[in-house]
Amino acid sequence: MDNILTLIVSEEYDGLRIDKFLSENIEGFSRAKLKELLDSGEVTIADKSVKASRKVAKGEEIRVKMPEIKELEIIPEDIPLDIIYQDRDLAIINKPAGMCVHPANGNESGTMVNALLYHVRDLSTINGVIRPGIVHRIDMGTSGLLVVAKNDIAHNALAEQFAVHSITREYTCVVHGTFTKEKGTIIAPIGRDPHDRKKMAINHNNGKHAVTHYTVYKQNEKTAVLKVNLETGRTHQIRVHMASTGHPIVGDPVYGRNTPIDKPYSDQLLHAGKLGFIHPTTKEYMEFESEMPGWFYDFAE
């Protein structure tokens, strides 16, 4: 039986070339491979094959005859992993900056999942073999806390809390510039950047509601250390919101700026320092903290 993938064009993609639409909505395929599918007539709209330059419209149904994909074989690896808590249902991991959370084509090793399979083994299966146990993610360049599910019941219970934004999440970050007020709240919808669809941006037409609260912890004449609480959980929320106020995160490779800073850094200075939730089995509230890297303080001396 043919493996047919059906995609419906949402409003944010209206008017985009179909090759770009497919590259953003089908994981694990290069642009060249997607062009092969288009050129061979494997991509259709209203039962008619389409060319790569064809622009899609909101509401259109796109059908893609998918080739068989060899499933990635994820190998357990004895990579040091900072497990700060675990029980029969979940584990709390303190991820270092620079580590990917899960494998992808072209990046099959050295990830947190490879380490989890070696150190934890029993993991939920809901997100498949590539993302066992993974309920949520933080960026490769971000350090800090993640909760990992060790069975599917725990996974569903935790995922529901993330979906309704009842999870406690506090981050620490270092941003460019200084502040005149100790506290602030950023309320601005986040969606795809209409000018660069690989990025997120403040998008008042197609963005989703997003709220970020911040408190200035320490600052000097160039940078500030902030404590940030998320009321919602959008992709790149802190990075986009802070950049939108003229205070991008130091070291952010996508939303940052090349303002000289006279201190060394190798990753974006963003740390997931607090994580709280209701335990899936005991129904008790649990909260975990991870101290931000000590050298974050150096940026506000």
C-alpha positions in Angstrom: 0.0 0.0 0.0 1.3 3.5 -0.9 2.4 5.7 2.0 0.4 8.9 1.3 1.0 12.0 3.4 -1.8 14.6 3.4 -1.1 18.2 4.3 -3.6 21.0 4.6 -2.3 24.5 3.9 -2.9 26.9 6.8 -3.2 30.6 6.5 0.4 31.3 7.5 1.7 29.5 4.3 -0.8 31.1 1.9 1.1 32.1 -1.3 4.3 30.2 -0.5 6.1 28.1 -3.1 5.2 24.5 -2.7 8.8 23.3 -2.5 9.4 25.7 0.5 6.1 24.6 2.0 7.1 21.0 1.9 10.6 21.7 3.3 9.0 23.3 6.4 6.3 20.7 6.9 8.1 17.4 6.2 10.9 16.4 8.5 13.9 14.3 7.4 14.0 15.3 3.7 16.5 17.5 2.0 15.4 20.2 -0.5 16.9 18.0 -3.3 14.9 15.0 -2.2 11.7 17.0 -2.1 12.4 18.3 -5.6 12.8 14.8 -6.8 9.3 14.0 -5.5 7.9 17.0 -7.2 9.7 16.3 -10.5 8.5 12.7 -10.5 4.8 13.7 -10.0 4.6 12.3 -6.5 3.1 15.6 -5.2 -0.5 16.4 -6.2 -3.2 19.0 -5.5 -6.7 18.0 -6.6 -5.2 14.8 -8.2 -2.9 16.8 -10.4 0.9 16.8 -10.1 2.4 20.2 -9.5 5.8 21.9 -10.1 8.2 23.2 -7.5 7.4 26.8 -8.3 3.6 26.4 -7.8 2.3 28.6 -5.0 0.0 27.0 -2.4 -3.3 28.6 -1.2 -4.9 28.4 2.2 -7.1 25.4 2.6 -5.6 23.4 -0.2 -5.0 19.7 0.3 -1.6 18.5 -0.7 -1.0 14.7 -1.1 2.6 13.4 -1.2 3.5 9.8 -2.1 6.2 9.2 0.4 9.1 6.8 -0.3 9.9 4.2 2.4 12.1 5.8 5.0 14.8 3.7 6.8 14.1 4.4 10.5 17.0 5.8 12.3 18.7 3.3 14.6 19.3 5.2 17.8 22.3 3.8 19.6 22.7 4.1 23.4 25.8 6.0 24.2 27.7 6.4 27.5 27.6 10.1 27.5 27.7 11.8 30.9 24.2 12.9 31.9 23.2 15.0 34.9 20.1 13.3 36.2 19.1 15.3 39.2 16.0 13.2 40.1 14.2 10.1 38.9 11.5 7.6 39.9 9.5 5.0 38.2 7.5 7.5 36.1 9.9 10.3 35.2 13.4 11.8 35.3 14.7 15.3 35.5 17.7 16.1 33.4 20.0 19.1 33.6 21.1 19.5 30.0 24.3 21.2 29.1 24.4 23.9 26.5 25.5 22.6 23.1 23.7 19.2 23.4 20.8 18.4 21.0 17.8 16.9 22.7 17.1 14.2 20.1 18.6 12.8 16.9 17.7 13.8 13.4 18.9 12.8 10.0 22.6 13.8 9.8 22.8 14.1 13.5 22.3 10.6 14.8 24.6 10.6 17.8 25.8 12.6 20.8 22.3 13.7 21.7 20.4 13.6 25.0 18.3 10.7 23.8 21.4 8.7 23.0 22.5 9.3 26.6 19.1 8.5 28.0 18.9 5.2 26.3 22.2 4.2 28.0 21.5 5.6 31.5 17.7 5.4 31.8 16.5 2.8 29.2 12.8 2.7 30.2 11.2 5.6 28.3 7.8 6.5 26.9 7.1 5.5 23.3 4.5 8.1 22.3 7.0 10.2 20.3 8.5 7.2 18.5 12.0 5.7 18.5 13.7 9.1 17.7 12.2 10.9 20.7 11.7 8.3 23.4 10.6 10.0 26.7 10.8 13.5 25.2 7.8 15.5 26.4 9.3 19.0 25.7 12.5 20.4 24.3 14.9 23.3 24.8 17.2 24.6 22.2 20.6 23.0 21.6 22.3 26.3 22.8 20.1 26.5 25.9 21.1 24.7 29.1 18.9 23.6 32.0 16.0 21.4 33.1 13.8 19.0 31.2 11.4 16.4 32.4 11.6 13.0 30.7 8.7 10.5 30.8 9.5 6.8 31.6 6.1 5.4 30.5 3.2 6.5 28.3 0.8 7.2 31.1 3.3 9.7 32.7 4.0 11.2 29.2 0.3 11.9 28.5 -0.2 13.5 32.0 2.8 15.7 31.6 2.0 16.7 28.0 -1.4 17.8 29.1 0.1 20.1 31.7 2.3 21.7 29.0 -0.7 22.0 26.7 -2.7 24.1 29.2 0.4 26.1 30.3 0.2 25.0 34.0 3.9 24.1 34.1 6.1 26.4 36.2 9.1 27.5 34.1 11.7 30.1 35.0 14.7 30.9 32.9 17.8 33.0 33.5 19.3 34.9 30.6 21.9 37.6 29.8 20.7 40.3 27.4 22.2 43.2 25.6 21.4 46.7 27.0 20.1 47.9 30.4 16.7 48.6 31.9 15.2 51.5 33.8 12.5 49.4 35.5 13.1 46.3 37.6 10.2 44.3 36.2 8.3 44.0 32.9 5.9 41.9 30.9 6.0 41.4 27.2 2.6 40.5 25.5 3.0 39.9 21.8 1.9 37.1 19.5 4.6 34.8 18.0 4.4 33.1 14.7 6.5 32.4 11.6 8.5 35.3 10.3 6.9 36.2 7.0 10.3 37.3 5.6 12.3 34.3 6.8 10.1 31.2 7.5 12.9 29.4 9.3 12.6 32.0 12.1 9.9 33.0 14.5 8.8 36.6 14.9 6.2 38.9 16.4 3.3 38.2 14.1 0.1 40.1 14.7 -1.7 38.5 11.8 -1.0 34.8 12.3 0.9 34.5 15.6 -0.2 32.8 18.8 -0.8 34.6 22.1 2.5 34.8 24.1 3.3 36.3 27.5 6.7 36.7 29.1 7.5 38.2 32.5 11.0 39.3 33.4 12.8 40.7 36.5 16.2 42.4 36.3 18.5 40.4 38.5 21.7 42.4 37.9 23.1 44.8 35.2 25.9 46.9 34.2 26.3 49.5 31.4 26.3 46.9 28.6 24.3 43.8 29.7 21.7 42.6 32.1 20.9 39.3 33.8 17.2 38.6 33.9 14.9 36.1 35.6 12.2 35.2 33.1 8.9 33.4 33.7 6.8 32.0 30.9 3.1 32.3 31.0 2.8 30.6 27.6 5.3 28.3 25.8 5.8 29.3 22.2 8.8 28.3 20.0 11.8 30.5 20.8 9.5 32.7 23.0 12.1 34.3 25.2 14.5 34.8 22.4 11.9 36.5 20.1 10.3 38.5 22.9 13.6 39.9 24.2 14.9 40.7 20.7 11.6 42.5 20.0 12.3 44.9 22.9 15.8 45.7 21.7 17.4 43.4 24.3 18.4 40.2 22.4 20.0 37.4 24.3 23.8 37.5 24.2 25.2 34.9 21.9 21.8 34.2 20.2 22.8 33.0 16.7 19.4 33.8 15.1 17.8 36.7 16.9 21.0 38.3 18.5 23.2 41.0 17.2 27.0 41.4 16.7 27.5 43.9 19.5 31.0 43.4 20.9 31.1 42.0 24.4 34.4 41.9 26.2 33.8 38.5 27.7 34.0 35.0 26.1 30.9 32.9 25.4 30.2 30.0 23.1 26.5 29.5 23.3 23.4 31.7 23.8 23.2 32.8 27.4 19.9 31.2 28.3 19.3 28.7 31.1 16.2 26.8 32.1 16.6 27.1 35.8 13.3 26.1 37.4 10.7 23.5 36.4 7.5 22.6 38.4 4.6 20.3 37.7 2.0 17.9 39.2 3.5 14.4 39.4 1.5 12.0 37.1 1.0 9.4 39.8 1.2 11.0 43.2 -0.6 14.2 42.0 1.7 16.2 44.2 3.4 19.4 43.0 7.1 19.0 42.4 9.6 21.7 41.7 13.2 21.5 40.7 16.0 24.1 40.3 19.3 24.3 38.5 21.7 27.1 39.3 22.6 29.1 36.3 26.2 28.7 35.0 28.5 30.8 37.2 30.0 32.7 34.3 26.5 34.2 33.6 27.2 36.5 36.6 30.4 37.8 34.9 28.3 39.6 32.3 26.9 41.9 34.8 30.0 42.7 36.8 
